[in-house]
Amino acid sequence: MVKKKVDMRSGKTKVKSSQQVEEPKQSPLEATVHKMLLQLGEDPERHGLQNTPKRVAKAFTFLTQGYQQDIDELLNGALFPIDYDEMVIVKDIDFYSLCEHHMLPFFGKCHVGYIPRKHVVGLSKIPRLVDAFSRRLQVQERLTVQIARTLQEKLNPHGVGVVIEARHLCMSMRGVEKQNTVAVTSEMQGVFRKQQQTREEFLKLIR
């Protein structure tokens, strides 16, 4: 295939063969995936892998989009004054994250409860908050703490409780290779930490 281009200053026609046509440049992340395929002994140019660097780069950009999310902006306008001081629970929130040690997925359910002081938060914002922190390179323990402390700071409730149950592919696909193991972590703030009765009520309700 031959492409023709007219030089506007000289009026001459330049001929450019298909071999000279510049290929679209890869993003740094795509180039990294391309290099990784080579190092694994694969041929990135074979039919099934030609678009793999682009797909992987797009997937990892989505899976780590939490780094670009502003927590204050996420919760802005979603705090409502209300005279209510009983426990609010949002449970069975599905989440997916990447283990920062092996960059393999871990996923499961997150349960969040809090006792309002003067404000409640829109219910849809709690799953969004879970997504914002889970879509980063994480460890389950830190993820649990981040969700609880953020709600305690932004809402100033009487207390917050967060429990996460998750399966880790870094444990089931490699290492000990235990497929049915579930890791459970919890973080209690305020009255959830200080009052055993409140904590037990929360744990009973999420079960």
FITORTOR-413905 format. One record per atom (N, C-alpha, C, CB): z, x, y; atom name. Coordinates in steps of 0.2 Angstrom, whole numbers, plus 5000, padded with zeros to 4 digits. Glycine has a CB too. Example, Ala and Ser with C-alpha at 12.3 -4.5 7.8 and 13.67 -1.06 7.14 Angstrom:
BEGIN
5039 | 5066 | 4972 | N
5039 | 5062 | 4978 | CA
5039 | 5066 | 4984 | C
5045 | 5057 | 4978 | CB
5035 | 5064 | 4989 | N
5036 | 5068 | 4995 | CA
5039 | 5064 | 5000 | C
5029 | 5070 | 4997 | CB
This chain:
BEGIN
5000 | 5004 | 4994 | N
5000 | 5000 | 5000 | CA
5000 | 5004 | 5006 | C
5006 | 4995 | 5000 | CB
4996 | 5003 | 5011 | N
4995 | 5007 | 5017 | CA
4997 | 5002 | 5023 | C
4988 | 5010 | 5018 | CB
5001 | 5005 | 5028 | N
5003 | 5001 | 5034 | CA
5000 | 5005 | 5040 | C
5011 | 5001 | 5034 | CB
4997 | 5001 | 5045 | N
4994 | 5004 | 5051 | CA
4999 | 5002 | 5057 | C
4987 | 5001 | 5051 | CB
4999 | 5007 | 5061 | N
5003 | 5006 | 5067 | CA
4999 | 5009 | 5073 | C
5010 | 5009 | 5066 | CB
4999 | 5005 | 5078 | N
4995 | 5008 | 5084 | CA
5000 | 5011 | 5089 | C
4991 | 5002 | 5088 | CB
4998 | 5017 | 5091 | N
5002 | 5021 | 5096 | CA
5000 | 5018 | 5103 | C
5001 | 5029 | 5095 | CB
5004 | 5015 | 5107 | N
5002 | 5012 | 5113 | CA
5000 | 5017 | 5118 | C
5008 | 5008 | 5115 | CB
5003 | 5023 | 5118 | N
5001 | 5028 | 5123 | CA
4994 | 5031 | 5122 | C
5006 | 5033 | 5123 | CB
4992 | 5032 | 5116 | N
4986 | 5036 | 5114 | CA
4981 | 5031 | 5112 | C
4987 | 5041 | 5109 | CB
4983 | 5025 | 5110 | N
4978 | 5020 | 5107 | CA
4976 | 5021 | 5100 | C
4972 | 5019 | 5112 | CB
4978 | 5027 | 5097 | N
4976 | 5029 | 5091 | CA
4980 | 5025 | 5085 | C
4977 | 5036 | 5090 | CB
4977 | 5024 | 5080 | N
4980 | 5020 | 5074 | CA
4983 | 5025 | 5069 | C
4975 | 5016 | 5070 | CB
4989 | 5025 | 5068 | N
4993 | 5029 | 5063 | CA
4993 | 5025 | 5057 | C
5000 | 5031 | 5066 | CB
4992 | 5029 | 5051 | N
4992 | 5026 | 5045 | CA
4998 | 5029 | 5041 | C
4986 | 5028 | 5040 | CB
5002 | 5024 | 5038 | N
5008 | 5026 | 5035 | CA
5008 | 5023 | 5028 | C
5015 | 5023 | 5039 | CB
5009 | 5028 | 5023 | N
5008 | 5025 | 5016 | CA
5015 | 5022 | 5014 | C
5007 | 5031 | 5011 | CB
5015 | 5018 | 5008 | N
5021 | 5015 | 5006 | CA
5027 | 5020 | 5004 | C
5020 | 5011 | 5000 | CB
5024 | 5026 | 5002 | N
5029 | 5032 | 5001 | CA
5033 | 5034 | 5007 | C
5026 | 5037 | 4997 | CB
5030 | 5033 | 5013 | N
5033 | 5035 | 5019 | CA
5037 | 5030 | 5022 | C
5028 | 5037 | 5024 | CB
5037 | 5024 | 5020 | N
5041 | 5018 | 5023 | CA
5048 | 5019 | 5021 | C
5039 | 5011 | 5020 | CB
5052 | 5019 | 5027 | N
5059 | 5021 | 5026 | CA
5063 | 5015 | 5022 | C
5062 | 5022 | 5033 | CB
5067 | 5017 | 5017 | N
5071 | 5012 | 5014 | CA
5077 | 5010 | 5018 | C
5073 | 5015 | 5007 | CB
5080 | 5004 | 5018 | N
5085 | 5002 | 5021 | CA
5091 | 5007 | 5019 | C
5087 | 4995 | 5020 | CB
5095 | 5009 | 5024 | N
5100 | 5014 | 5023 | CA
5106 | 5010 | 5019 | C
5103 | 5017 | 5029 | CB
5109 | 5013 | 5015 | N
5115 | 5011 | 5011 | CA
5121 | 5011 | 5016 | C
5117 | 5014 | 5005 | CB
5126 | 5006 | 5016 | N
5132 | 5007 | 5019 | CA
5136 | 5013 | 5016 | C
5136 | 5000 | 5019 | CB
5141 | 5015 | 5019 | N
5145 | 5021 | 5016 | CA
5149 | 5018 | 5009 | C
5151 | 5023 | 5021 | CB
5151 | 5012 | 5009 | N
5154 | 5009 | 5003 | CA
5148 | 5009 | 4997 | C
5157 | 5002 | 5004 | CB
5142 | 5006 | 4999 | N
5137 | 5006 | 4994 | CA
5135 | 5013 | 4991 | C
5131 | 5003 | 4997 | CB
5135 | 5018 | 4996 | N
5134 | 5025 | 4994 | CA
5139 | 5027 | 4989 | C
5133 | 5029 | 5000 | CB
5145 | 5025 | 4990 | N
5151 | 5028 | 4986 | CA
5150 | 5025 | 4979 | C
5158 | 5025 | 4989 | CB
5148 | 5018 | 4979 | N
5147 | 5015 | 4972 | CA
5141 | 5018 | 4968 | C
5146 | 5007 | 4973 | CB
5136 | 5020 | 4972 | N
5130 | 5023 | 4969 | CA
5132 | 5030 | 4966 | C
5125 | 5024 | 4975 | CB
5136 | 5033 | 4970 | N
5138 | 5040 | 4967 | CA
5143 | 5039 | 4961 | C
5142 | 5044 | 4973 | CB
5147 | 5034 | 4961 | N
5152 | 5033 | 4956 | CA
5148 | 5031 | 4949 | C
5156 | 5027 | 4957 | CB
5142 | 5027 | 4950 | N
5138 | 5025 | 4944 | CA
5135 | 5032 | 4941 | C
5133 | 5021 | 4946 | CB
5133 | 5036 | 4945 | N
5130 | 5043 | 4943 | CA
5136 | 5047 | 4939 | C
5127 | 5047 | 4949 | CB
5142 | 5047 | 4942 | N
5147 | 5051 | 4939 | CA
5149 | 5048 | 4933 | C
5153 | 5051 | 4944 | CB
5148 | 5041 | 4932 | N
5150 | 5038 | 4925 | CA
5145 | 5039 | 4920 | C
5151 | 5030 | 4927 | CB
5139 | 5042 | 4922 | N
5134 | 5043 | 4917 | CA
5129 | 5038 | 4917 | C
5137 | 5044 | 4910 | CB
5129 | 5034 | 4922 | N
5124 | 5028 | 4922 | CA
5118 | 5030 | 4927 | C
5127 | 5022 | 4925 | CB
5113 | 5026 | 4926 | N
5107 | 5027 | 4931 | CA
5106 | 5021 | 4936 | C
5100 | 5027 | 4926 | CB
5108 | 5023 | 4942 | N
5109 | 5017 | 4947 | CA
5102 | 5014 | 4949 | C
5111 | 5020 | 4953 | CB
5096 | 5018 | 4946 | N
5090 | 5015 | 4948 | CA
5087 | 5010 | 4942 | C
5085 | 5021 | 4949 | CB
5091 | 5010 | 4937 | N
5088 | 5005 | 4931 | CA
5089 | 4998 | 4934 | C
5092 | 5007 | 4925 | CB
5085 | 4994 | 4931 | N
5084 | 4987 | 4933 | CA
5090 | 4983 | 4934 | C
5080 | 4983 | 4928 | CB
5095 | 4984 | 4929 | N
5101 | 4980 | 4930 | CA
5106 | 4982 | 4935 | C
5105 | 4980 | 4923 | CB
5105 | 4988 | 4938 | N
5110 | 4991 | 4942 | CA
5107 | 4993 | 4949 | C
5112 | 4998 | 4939 | CB
5101 | 4991 | 4950 | N
5098 | 4992 | 4957 | CA
5102 | 4989 | 4963 | C
5091 | 4990 | 4957 | CB
5104 | 4983 | 4962 | N
5108 | 4980 | 4967 | CA
5115 | 4980 | 4966 | C
5105 | 4973 | 4968 | CB
5118 | 4984 | 4961 | N
5125 | 4984 | 4960 | CA
5129 | 4987 | 4966 | C
5126 | 4988 | 4954 | CB
5127 | 4992 | 4969 | N
5131 | 4995 | 4974 | CA
5132 | 4990 | 4980 | C
5127 | 5001 | 4977 | CB
5126 | 4986 | 4982 | N
5127 | 4981 | 4987 | CA
5132 | 4976 | 4985 | C
5120 | 4978 | 4988 | CB
5131 | 4973 | 4979 | N
5135 | 4968 | 4976 | CA
5143 | 4970 | 4976 | C
5133 | 4966 | 4969 | CB
5144 | 4976 | 4974 | N
5151 | 4979 | 4973 | CA
5154 | 4979 | 4980 | C
5151 | 4985 | 4969 | CB
5150 | 4982 | 4985 | N
5152 | 4983 | 4992 | CA
5154 | 4976 | 4995 | C
5147 | 4987 | 4996 | CB
5150 | 4971 | 4994 | N
5151 | 4965 | 4996 | CA
5157 | 4962 | 4993 | C
5145 | 4960 | 4995 | CB
5158 | 4962 | 4987 | N
5164 | 4960 | 4983 | CA
5170 | 4963 | 4986 | C
5163 | 4961 | 4976 | CB
5171 | 4970 | 4986 | N
5177 | 4973 | 4989 | CA
5178 | 4971 | 4996 | C
5176 | 4980 | 4988 | CB
5173 | 4970 | 5000 | N
5174 | 4968 | 5007 | CA
5178 | 4962 | 5007 | C
5168 | 4968 | 5011 | CB
5176 | 4957 | 5003 | N
5179 | 4950 | 5002 | CA
5186 | 4951 | 5000 | C
5175 | 4946 | 4998 | CB
5187 | 4955 | 4994 | N
5193 | 4955 | 4991 | CA
5199 | 4959 | 4995 | C
5193 | 4959 | 4985 | CB
5196 | 4962 | 5001 | N
5201 | 4966 | 5005 | CA
5201 | 4964 | 5012 | C
5200 | 4974 | 5005 | CB
5198 | 4958 | 5013 | N
5197 | 4955 | 5020 | CA
5204 | 4954 | 5023 | C
5193 | 4949 | 5020 | CB
5210 | 4954 | 5020 | N
5216 | 4953 | 5023 | CA
5218 | 4958 | 5028 | C
5221 | 4953 | 5017 | CB
5215 | 4964 | 5027 | N
5216 | 4969 | 5032 | CA
5213 | 4967 | 5039 | C
5213 | 4976 | 5030 | CB
5208 | 4963 | 5040 | N
5206 | 4961 | 5046 | CA
5209 | 4954 | 5049 | C
5198 | 4960 | 5045 | CB
5213 | 4951 | 5045 | N
5216 | 4945 | 5047 | CA
5223 | 4946 | 5051 | C
5218 | 4941 | 5041 | CB
5223 | 4943 | 5057 | N
5229 | 4943 | 5061 | CA
5234 | 4938 | 5059 | C
5227 | 4943 | 5069 | CB
5240 | 4940 | 5057 | N
5245 | 4935 | 5055 | CA
5247 | 4930 | 5061 | C
5251 | 4938 | 5052 | CB
5248 | 4933 | 5067 | N
5250 | 4929 | 5072 | CA
5244 | 4924 | 5074 | C
5251 | 4933 | 5079 | CB
5238 | 4926 | 5074 | N
5232 | 4921 | 5075 | CA
5232 | 4916 | 5069 | C
5226 | 4925 | 5075 | CB
5233 | 4918 | 5063 | N
5233 | 4913 | 5058 | CA
5238 | 4908 | 5058 | C
5234 | 4917 | 5051 | CB
5244 | 4909 | 5061 | N
5250 | 4904 | 5061 | CA
5250 | 4901 | 5068 | C
5256 | 4908 | 5060 | CB
5246 | 4904 | 5073 | N
5246 | 4901 | 5080 | CA
5244 | 4894 | 5080 | C
5241 | 4905 | 5084 | CB
5248 | 4889 | 5083 | N
5246 | 4882 | 5084 | CA
5248 | 4878 | 5078 | C
5239 | 4882 | 5085 | CB
5251 | 4881 | 5073 | N
5253 | 4878 | 5067 | CA
5260 | 4877 | 5066 | C
5250 | 4882 | 5061 | CB
5264 | 4878 | 5071 | N
5272 | 4877 | 5071 | CA
5273 | 4871 | 5075 | C
5275 | 4883 | 5074 | CB
5277 | 4866 | 5071 | N
5278 | 4860 | 5074 | CA
5286 | 4859 | 5075 | C
5275 | 4854 | 5070 | CB
5288 | 4857 | 5081 | N
5295 | 4855 | 5081 | CA
5297 | 4848 | 5077 | C
5297 | 4854 | 5089 | CB
5302 | 4849 | 5073 | N
5304 | 4843 | 5070 | CA
5311 | 4843 | 5068 | C
5299 | 4842 | 5063 | CB
5314 | 4837 | 5067 | N
5321 | 4837 | 5065 | CA
5322 | 4836 | 5058 | C
5325 | 4831 | 5069 | CB
5321 | 4841 | 5054 | N
5321 | 4841 | 5047 | CA
5324 | 4847 | 5044 | C
5314 | 4840 | 5044 | CB
5330 | 4847 | 5040 | N
5333 | 4852 | 5038 | CA
5334 | 4853 | 5030 | C
5340 | 4853 | 5041 | CB
5329 | 4849 | 5027 | N
5329 | 4850 | 5019 | CA
5324 | 4855 | 5017 | C
5328 | 4843 | 5016 | CB
5324 | 4856 | 5011 | N
5320 | 4862 | 5008 | CA
5313 | 4859 | 5008 | C
5322 | 4864 | 5001 | CB
5308 | 4864 | 5010 | N
5301 | 4863 | 5010 | CA
5298 | 4868 | 5005 | C
5297 | 4863 | 5017 | CB
5295 | 4865 | 5000 | N
5292 | 4870 | 4995 | CA
5285 | 4869 | 4994 | C
5296 | 4868 | 4988 | CB
5281 | 4874 | 4994 | N
5274 | 4874 | 4992 | CA
5273 | 4878 | 4986 | C
5269 | 4876 | 4998 | CB
5272 | 4876 | 4980 | N
5272 | 4880 | 4974 | CA
5265 | 4880 | 4970 | C
5277 | 4877 | 4969 | CB
5265 | 4884 | 4965 | N
5258 | 4885 | 4962 | CA
5252 | 4887 | 4966 | C
5257 | 4879 | 4958 | CB
5254 | 4891 | 4971 | N
5248 | 4894 | 4975 | CA
5244 | 4899 | 4971 | C
5251 | 4896 | 4982 | CB
5238 | 4898 | 4970 | N
5234 | 4903 | 4966 | CA
5233 | 4909 | 4971 | C
5227 | 4900 | 4963 | CB
5233 | 4915 | 4968 | N
5231 | 4921 | 4972 | CA
5228 | 4926 | 4968 | C
5238 | 4924 | 4976 | CB
5224 | 4930 | 4971 | N
5221 | 4936 | 4967 | CA
5221 | 4942 | 4972 | C
5213 | 4934 | 4966 | CB
5223 | 4947 | 4969 | N
5224 | 4953 | 4973 | CA
5222 | 4959 | 4969 | C
5232 | 4954 | 4975 | CB
5222 | 4965 | 4972 | N
5220 | 4971 | 4968 | CA
5226 | 4976 | 4968 | C
5214 | 4975 | 4972 | CB
5227 | 4979 | 4962 | N
5233 | 4984 | 4962 | CA
5231 | 4990 | 4965 | C
5234 | 4985 | 4954 | CB
5235 | 4993 | 4969 | N
5233 | 4999 | 4973 | CA
5233 | 5005 | 4969 | C
5238 | 5000 | 4979 | CB
5236 | 5005 | 4963 | N
5236 | 5011 | 4959 | CA
5230 | 5012 | 4955 | C
5242 | 5010 | 4954 | CB
5226 | 5006 | 4953 | N
5220 | 5007 | 4949 | CA
5215 | 5003 | 4952 | C
5222 | 5005 | 4942 | CB
5216 | 4999 | 4957 | N
5211 | 4995 | 4960 | CA
5208 | 4990 | 4955 | C
5205 | 4999 | 4963 | CB
5212 | 4987 | 4950 | N
5211 | 4982 | 4946 | CA
5214 | 4976 | 4948 | C
5213 | 4984 | 4938 | CB
5212 | 4970 | 4946 | N
5215 | 4964 | 4949 | CA
5222 | 4962 | 4945 | C
5210 | 4958 | 4947 | CB
5226 | 4959 | 4949 | N
5232 | 4955 | 4947 | CA
5232 | 4949 | 4950 | C
5238 | 4959 | 4948 | CB
5234 | 4943 | 4946 | N
5233 | 4937 | 4949 | CA
5238 | 4932 | 4946 | C
5226 | 4934 | 4947 | CB
5239 | 4926 | 4949 | N
5244 | 4922 | 4946 | CA
5246 | 4916 | 4951 | C
5250 | 4925 | 4944 | CB
5252 | 4914 | 4951 | N
5255 | 4909 | 4955 | CA
5260 | 4912 | 4960 | C
5258 | 4903 | 4951 | CB
5260 | 4909 | 4966 | N
5265 | 4911 | 4971 | CA
5269 | 4904 | 4973 | C
5262 | 4914 | 4977 | CB
5276 | 4904 | 4973 | N
5280 | 4898 | 4975 | CA
5284 | 4900 | 4981 | C
5284 | 4896 | 4969 | CB
5283 | 4896 | 4986 | N
5286 | 4897 | 4993 | CA
5291 | 4891 | 4995 | C
5281 | 4899 | 4998 | CB
5297 | 4893 | 4997 | N
5301 | 4888 | 4999 | CA
5305 | 4890 | 5006 | C
5306 | 4885 | 4994 | CB
5306 | 4885 | 5010 | N
5310 | 4887 | 5016 | CA
5314 | 4881 | 5018 | C
5306 | 4890 | 5022 | CB
5320 | 4882 | 5022 | N
5323 | 4877 | 5025 | CA
5323 | 4877 | 5033 | C
5331 | 4877 | 5023 | CB
5319 | 4873 | 5036 | N
5318 | 4873 | 5043 | CA
5324 | 4873 | 5047 | C
5313 | 4867 | 5045 | CB
5324 | 4876 | 5053 | N
5329 | 4876 | 5058 | CA
5327 | 4871 | 5064 | C
5331 | 4883 | 5061 | CB
5321 | 4873 | 5067 | N
5319 | 4869 | 5072 | CA
5311 | 4867 | 5072 | C
5320 | 4872 | 5079 | CB
5308 | 4871 | 5067 | N
5301 | 4870 | 5067 | CA
5299 | 4870 | 5059 | C
5297 | 4876 | 5070 | CB
5293 | 4867 | 5058 | N
5290 | 4868 | 5051 | CA
5283 | 4870 | 5053 | C
5289 | 4861 | 5048 | CB
5280 | 4873 | 5047 | N
5273 | 4876 | 5048 | CA
5268 | 4871 | 5044 | C
5273 | 4883 | 5045 | CB
5262 | 4871 | 5047 | N
5257 | 4867 | 5043 | CA
5257 | 4869 | 5036 | C
5250 | 4867 | 5047 | CB
5257 | 4864 | 5031 | N
5257 | 4866 | 5024 | CA
5251 | 4871 | 5022 | C
5257 | 4860 | 5020 | CB
5245 | 4870 | 5025 | N
5239 | 4874 | 5023 | CA
5240 | 4881 | 5025 | C
5233 | 4871 | 5026 | CB
5244 | 4882 | 5030 | N
5245 | 4889 | 5032 | CA
5249 | 4894 | 5027 | C
5249 | 4889 | 5039 | CB
5253 | 4891 | 5023 | N
5257 | 4895 | 5018 | CA
5252 | 4898 | 5013 | C
5262 | 4891 | 5015 | CB
5247 | 4894 | 5010 | N
5242 | 4897 | 5006 | CA
5238 | 4902 | 5009 | C
5238 | 4892 | 5002 | CB
5236 | 4901 | 5016 | N
5232 | 4906 | 5020 | CA
5236 | 4912 | 5021 | C
5230 | 4902 | 5026 | CB
5243 | 4912 | 5022 | N
5247 | 4917 | 5023 | CA
5247 | 4922 | 5016 | C
5254 | 4916 | 5025 | CB
5248 | 4918 | 5011 | N
5248 | 4921 | 5004 | CA
5241 | 4925 | 5003 | C
5249 | 4916 | 4998 | CB
5235 | 4922 | 5005 | N
5229 | 4925 | 5004 | CA
5228 | 4931 | 5009 | C
5223 | 4920 | 5006 | CB
5231 | 4931 | 5015 | N
5230 | 4936 | 5020 | CA
5233 | 4943 | 5017 | C
5233 | 4934 | 5026 | CB
5239 | 4942 | 5014 | N
5243 | 4948 | 5011 | CA
5240 | 4950 | 5004 | C
5250 | 4946 | 5011 | CB
5238 | 4945 | 5000 | N
5235 | 4947 | 4994 | CA
5228 | 4950 | 4994 | C
5235 | 4940 | 4989 | CB
5224 | 4948 | 4999 | N
5218 | 4951 | 4999 | CA
5218 | 4958 | 5003 | C
5213 | 4947 | 5003 | CB
5222 | 4962 | 5000 | N
5223 | 4969 | 5002 | CA
5224 | 4973 | 4995 | C
5228 | 4970 | 5007 | CB
5224 | 4980 | 4996 | N
5227 | 4984 | 4990 | CA
5234 | 4983 | 4990 | C
5225 | 4991 | 4990 | CB
5237 | 4981 | 4984 | N
5244 | 4979 | 4984 | CA
5248 | 4981 | 4978 | C
5245 | 4971 | 4985 | CB
5255 | 4980 | 4979 | N
5259 | 4980 | 4973 | CA
5263 | 4973 | 4973 | C
5264 | 4986 | 4972 | CB
5264 | 4970 | 4968 | N
5267 | 4963 | 4968 | CA
5274 | 4963 | 4972 | C
5268 | 4961 | 4961 | CB
5278 | 4968 | 4971 | N
5284 | 4968 | 4974 | CA
5283 | 4968 | 4982 | C
5288 | 4974 | 4972 | CB
5279 | 4972 | 4985 | N
5278 | 4972 | 4992 | CA
5275 | 4965 | 4994 | C
5273 | 4978 | 4994 | CB
5270 | 4963 | 4990 | N
5267 | 4956 | 4992 | CA
5272 | 4951 | 4993 | C
5262 | 4954 | 4987 | CB
5277 | 4951 | 4988 | N
5282 | 4946 | 4988 | CA
5286 | 4946 | 4995 | C
5287 | 4946 | 4982 | CB
5288 | 4952 | 4996 | N
5293 | 4954 | 5002 | CA
5289 | 4952 | 5008 | C
5295 | 4961 | 5002 | CB
5283 | 4954 | 5009 | N
5279 | 4953 | 5015 | CA
5278 | 4945 | 5017 | C
5272 | 4956 | 5014 | CB
5277 | 4941 | 5012 | N
5276 | 4934 | 5013 | CA
5283 | 4931 | 5015 | C
5274 | 4930 | 5006 | CB
5288 | 4933 | 5012 | N
5295 | 4930 | 5014 | CA
5297 | 4933 | 5021 | C
5300 | 4932 | 5008 | CB
5297 | 4939 | 5022 | N
5299 | 4942 | 5028 | CA
5295 | 4939 | 5034 | C
5299 | 4949 | 5028 | CB
5288 | 4938 | 5033 | N
5284 | 4935 | 5038 | CA
5286 | 4928 | 5040 | C
5277 | 4936 | 5036 | CB
5287 | 4924 | 5035 | N
5289 | 4917 | 5036 | CA
5296 | 4917 | 5040 | C
5290 | 4913 | 5030 | CB
5301 | 4921 | 5038 | N
5307 | 4922 | 5041 | CA
5307 | 4924 | 5048 | C
5312 | 4927 | 5037 | CB
5302 | 4928 | 5050 | N
5302 | 4931 | 5057 | CA
5298 | 4926 | 5061 | C
5298 | 4937 | 5057 | CB
5293 | 4923 | 5058 | N
5289 | 4918 | 5063 | CA
5292 | 4911 | 5063 | C
5282 | 4918 | 5060 | CB
5295 | 4909 | 5058 | N
5298 | 4902 | 5058 | CA
5305 | 4902 | 5060 | C
5297 | 4899 | 5052 | CB
5309 | 4907 | 5059 | N
5316 | 4908 | 5060 | CA
5320 | 4902 | 5057 | C
5318 | 4907 | 5068 | CB
5318 | 4901 | 5051 | N
5322 | 4895 | 5047 | CA
5329 | 4897 | 5045 | C
5317 | 4893 | 5041 | CB
5332 | 4893 | 5041 | N
5339 | 4895 | 5039 | CA
5338 | 4900 | 5033 | C
5342 | 4888 | 5036 | CB
5332 | 4899 | 5030 | N
5331 | 4904 | 5024 | CA
5324 | 4903 | 5021 | C
5336 | 4903 | 5019 | CB
5322 | 4908 | 5017 | N
5315 | 4908 | 5014 | CA
5316 | 4911 | 5007 | C
5310 | 4912 | 5018 | CB
5313 | 4908 | 5002 | N
5312 | 4910 | 4995 | CA
5305 | 4911 | 4993 | C
5317 | 4906 | 4991 | CB
5304 | 4916 | 4990 | N
5297 | 4917 | 4987 | CA
5297 | 4920 | 4980 | C
5293 | 4922 | 4992 | CB
5294 | 4917 | 4976 | N
5293 | 4919 | 4969 | CA
5286 | 4920 | 4967 | C
5297 | 4915 | 4964 | CB
5284 | 4926 | 4964 | N
5277 | 4927 | 4962 | CA
5277 | 4928 | 4954 | C
5274 | 4933 | 4966 | CB
5273 | 4925 | 4951 | N
5272 | 4926 | 4943 | CA
5265 | 4929 | 4943 | C
5273 | 4920 | 4939 | CB
5263 | 4934 | 4940 | N
5257 | 4937 | 4939 | CA
5255 | 4941 | 4933 | C
5256 | 4942 | 4945 | CB
5249 | 4941 | 4931 | N
5246 | 4945 | 4926 | CA
5242 | 4951 | 4929 | C
5242 | 4941 | 4921 | CB
5243 | 4957 | 4926 | N
5240 | 4963 | 4929 | CA
5235 | 4966 | 4924 | C
5245 | 4968 | 4931 | CB
5229 | 4966 | 4926 | N
5224 | 4969 | 4922 | CA
5225 | 4976 | 4920 | C
5217 | 4967 | 4924 | CB
5228 | 4980 | 4925 | N
5229 | 4987 | 4924 | CA
5234 | 4988 | 4918 | C
5232 | 4990 | 4930 | CB
5238 | 4982 | 4916 | N
5242 | 4983 | 4910 | CA
5239 | 4979 | 4904 | C
5249 | 4979 | 4912 | CB
5235 | 4975 | 4905 | N
5232 | 4971 | 4899 | CA
5225 | 4975 | 4897 | C
5231 | 4964 | 4900 | CB
5221 | 4978 | 4901 | N
5215 | 4981 | 4900 | CA
5216 | 4988 | 4898 | C
5210 | 4980 | 4905 | CB
5221 | 4991 | 4900 | N
5222 | 4998 | 4899 | CA
5230 | 5000 | 4898 | C
5219 | 5003 | 4905 | CB
5232 | 5006 | 4897 | N
5239 | 5007 | 4897 | CA
5242 | 5004 | 4890 | C
5242 | 5005 | 4903 | CB
5247 | 5000 | 4891 | N
5250 | 4997 | 4886 | CA
5246 | 4991 | 4882 | C
5257 | 4994 | 4888 | CB
5241 | 4989 | 4886 | N
5236 | 4984 | 4883 | CA
5240 | 4978 | 4880 | C
5232 | 4987 | 4878 | CB
5245 | 4975 | 4884 | N
5248 | 4969 | 4882 | CA
5246 | 4963 | 4886 | C
5256 | 4970 | 4884 | CB
5242 | 4959 | 4883 | N
5238 | 4953 | 4886 | CA
5242 | 4948 | 4889 | C
5233 | 4951 | 4882 | CB
5248 | 4946 | 4886 | N
5251 | 4940 | 4888 | CA
5258 | 4942 | 4892 | C
5253 | 4937 | 4882 | CB
5258 | 4948 | 4895 | N
5264 | 4949 | 4899 | CA
5263 | 4947 | 4906 | C
5265 | 4957 | 4899 | CB
5269 | 4943 | 4908 | N
5269 | 4941 | 4915 | CA
5274 | 4944 | 4919 | C
5270 | 4933 | 4915 | CB
5273 | 4947 | 4925 | N
5278 | 4950 | 4929 | CA
5280 | 4945 | 4934 | C
5275 | 4956 | 4933 | CB
5287 | 4945 | 4935 | N
5290 | 4940 | 4940 | CA
5294 | 4944 | 4945 | C
5294 | 4935 | 4936 | CB
5292 | 4942 | 4952 | N
5296 | 4945 | 4957 | CA
5298 | 4940 | 4962 | C
5292 | 4950 | 4961 | CB
5304 | 4941 | 4965 | N
5307 | 4936 | 4970 | CA
5309 | 4940 | 4976 | C
5312 | 4932 | 4967 | CB
5309 | 4936 | 4982 | N
5313 | 4939 | 4988 | CA
5316 | 4933 | 4991 | C
5307 | 4942 | 4993 | CB
5322 | 4934 | 4993 | N
5326 | 4928 | 4996 | CA
5329 | 4931 | 5003 | C
5332 | 4926 | 4991 | CB
5328 | 4926 | 5007 | N
5330 | 4928 | 5014 | CA
5335 | 4922 | 5016 | C
5324 | 4928 | 5019 | CB
5340 | 4924 | 5021 | N
5345 | 4919 | 5024 | CA
5349 | 4916 | 5019 | C
5341 | 4914 | 5028 | CB
5349 | 4909 | 5019 | N
5354 | 4905 | 5014 | CA
5351 | 4905 | 5007 | C
5354 | 4898 | 5017 | CB
5345 | 4907 | 5006 | N
5343 | 4908 | 4999 | CA
5346 | 4914 | 4996 | C
5335 | 4908 | 4999 | CB
5347 | 4919 | 5000 | N
5351 | 4925 | 4997 | CA
5358 | 4924 | 4997 | C
5349 | 4931 | 5002 | CB
5361 | 4920 | 5002 | N
5368 | 4920 | 5003 | CA
5372 | 4914 | 4999 | C
5370 | 4919 | 5010 | CB
5368 | 4909 | 4998 | N
5371 | 4903 | 4995 | CA
5368 | 4902 | 4988 | C
5370 | 4897 | 4999 | CB
5372 | 4903 | 4982 | N
5369 | 4903 | 4976 | CA
5366 | 4896 | 4974 | C
5375 | 4904 | 4971 | CB
5370 | 4890 | 4977 | N
5367 | 4884 | 4976 | CA
5360 | 4882 | 4978 | C
5372 | 4879 | 4979 | CB
5359 | 4885 | 4984 | N
5352 | 4884 | 4987 | CA
5347 | 4888 | 4983 | C
5352 | 4887 | 4995 | CB
5349 | 4894 | 4981 | N
5344 | 4898 | 4977 | CA
5343 | 4894 | 4971 | C
5347 | 4905 | 4976 | CB
5348 | 4892 | 4967 | N
5347 | 4889 | 4961 | CA
5343 | 4882 | 4962 | C
5354 | 4887 | 4958 | CB
5344 | 4879 | 4967 | N
5340 | 4872 | 4968 | CA
5332 | 4874 | 4969 | C
5342 | 4869 | 4975 | CB
5331 | 4879 | 4973 | N
5324 | 4882 | 4974 | CA
5321 | 4884 | 4967 | C
5324 | 4888 | 4979 | CB
5325 | 4888 | 4963 | N
5322 | 4890 | 4957 | CA
5321 | 4884 | 4952 | C
5327 | 4895 | 4954 | CB
5325 | 4879 | 4952 | N
5325 | 4874 | 4948 | CA
5318 | 4869 | 4950 | C
5331 | 4869 | 4948 | CB
5317 | 4869 | 4956 | N
5312 | 4865 | 4959 | CA
5305 | 4868 | 4957 | C
5312 | 4863 | 4966 | CB
5304 | 4874 | 4958 | N
5298 | 4877 | 4956 | CA
5296 | 4878 | 4949 | C
5298 | 4885 | 4959 | CB
5301 | 4877 | 4945 | N
5300 | 4876 | 4937 | CA
5298 | 4869 | 4935 | C
5306 | 4879 | 4934 | CB
